[in-house]
Amino acid sequence: EVYLVESGGALLKPGGSLRLSCVASGFSFNTAWMSWVRQAPGKGLEWVGRIKSKSDGGTADYAAPVKGRFTISRDDSENTVYLQMDNLKSEDTAVYFCTLSPGGQFGYWGQGTLVTVSS
Amino acid sequence: DIQMTQSPSSLSASVGDRVTITCQASQDISNSLNWYQQKAGKAPKLLIYVASYLETGVPSRISGSGSGTRFTFTISSLQPEDVATYYCQQFHNLSGLTFGGGTKVEIK
């Protein structure tokens, strides 16, 4: 069975940095494309970014609102994907979900971790 | 980015009613569209992929159709367990995935 467990959510001030982690199990992580999707309180879903498997180049793509501030990386030896968030803004306040995203479908989701950015 | 416009944003229907949600893409996305269900306080769940294919375990009262720029999600007979928010999502541009704004479905 597929499990995705996010951690690292916190309350922090604007301009701060935070790294989220997502530990995966139940599938072949090293060949998986992984995404982060967020949901602001009471709002809809927003794709944050995605990292390809190393065999597919290992590159990451990002949504416009986070490009240049967020970085997705992976450690295949630890079955973990990370989301490094820098220069955080109040509008980054959201629950952040880690997802397994083969072929553009978000087939499996973690439970989410809450990031609150407030002065 | 490809914009996805969902309508209505909310609806209220009786048990047994047919419910239809529409998703319009800002450009031709072929059949590169998925539908998700999100219940309150939970992570979303994939229901339909590639516009019309039902994910394993999804009840047959749920269906999807469409191609190009206009897509439809239908619940043929609304059940209490279908109360949720539904989202469409395009994957025509794999470097810029986008969701619709969501449709909240309630029981009248």
Interface residues (C-beta under 8 A of the other chain):
Chain A: S35 V37 G44 L45 E46 W47 R50 D61 A63 A64 F97 G103 G104 Q105 F106 G107 W109 G110 Q111 G112
Chain B: D1 S32 N34 Y36 Q38 A43 P44 K45 L46 Y49 E55 T85 Y87 Q89 F91 L94 S95 G96 L97 T98 F99 G100 G101 G102
